Amino acid sequence: MVGIVIVSHSAQLAAGVVDLVKLIAADCPIAAAGGLEDGSFGTSYERILNAIETVHGEDGVLILMDMGSAVMTTEMVLEDLSYDDIRMADCPVVEGAVAAAAASSAGMSLEEVFREAESAANVKKF
């Protein structure tokens, strides 16, 4: 299965998204990388790296970020890793994570999981 990493400036937000996804796709490998080590808001290179390493498997990893420095810090981590099977998705974090996890649990490829996550940008709420 494709692993998923949720990167947020808030540890609680990242963990909450993971908890929600686990209700829908309990078997999906997913990890939160939120906040800084001291508990404050921000993005942590080490937390992102550790989350990737936790969920990385033979099917790759999809990373969803909330905004700003979450994207920049994730890009820095990816520059230092030698993996060629990691994608960053430009999508709403919650909707994208749910779509990606469902696709991953269904056995879809990294590219298919990526497309499912990014298609969440077009989902209407009402």
N, C-alpha and C positions, 0 to 999 in steps of 0.2 A: 504494500500500500504506500501511496505517496504520503510523506510526513508533512505536517503543517506547522508553521511557526507564526504566532501572533506577536507583533512588535508594537508596543504602545508606550507612551510617556507615563502611563499610569499602570502600576503593578496590579491594582484592583481591576481595572478595565480589561487588561490582557487575561487575567485569571478568570474573570467573569465570562469572557467570550469562550475560553476553553471549557468552562463548566457547561455553558449552553450547548456547545457543539457536542460534548460527551452525551448529552441527553438524546441527541439525534443520531449520532454515529459513535457509539461507545468504543468500537474497535479501532477507530482512526487514531494513528499516532499524531498527537498534537501537543505543543508546548508553548507556554507563555514566556515572553521576554519583555517584561514591563518594568518601568521605573529604574531608579538607580539603587546601588547596593545599600545606601544608607536609608532607603525607604522614601526618599524624595522623588519628585517628578523628574523625568528625563529619560534618555535612552542610554543603555549601557552596552558597549562593545562586547564585554565578557558575557553578559546575559544572553545576548543574541547568539554569540558563538556557541555557548553551552546548549541553548535550545536547539540549534541546528544539529549539533552533534548528538543530542538526545533522540531526535526523530529521524535522522538520516539513515536511509536504508537503500536497498537496491533499486527502488522506484523513484528516488529523489525527494526533493523538498520544495514546497511552495511557501513563500513568505508573504504575509499580509501586514501592512504597516498603517498606523493611524495618520501621520502627517509629518511634514518638516524634517526634523533631525532624525526621526525614526527611519526615514528613507535614506538619508545621508549616512547614518551609522551602519545601516544594513549593507549599503553599497561598500563601505570600508571593510566590513567583515568579509564580504564575498570576494573582494580583491585579494585578500590574504589567504583564502581557502583555495585548494586545488580541485574542488569538485566542479564538474561541468553539468551536473544534474540538479541545479537549484534555480528556481525562477522567482521573481518578485512580481506580485500582481497589483495592478492599479484598480482597486475596487473598494466599495464600502466594507469595512472590516467585519461587521457582524454578518451581513447578508452573504458576503463573499466567503467567509469562513464556513458557514452552514452549507453553502453550495459546494465548496471544495471538499469538505469532509464527506458529504453524501457521495460525491463522485469518487473520492478515494476509497471509501468503503465498498463501492460497487466494483472496484478493481480497475478503474480507468487509469490511463497513462498520465504522466506528468503534464504533457501538453493538453490533454483533455480536462484534467483537473484545473489547470490554469485557465482554460477557456470558460469553464463553468463558473469559476470565481469572478472573472472579469465580466461575465454576462450579468452578474448580480447588480451591476451599475444601472441596468435598465429596468429593474424590477420596481413596479409601482406598488405602493402600500395601500392605495385606495383609488 
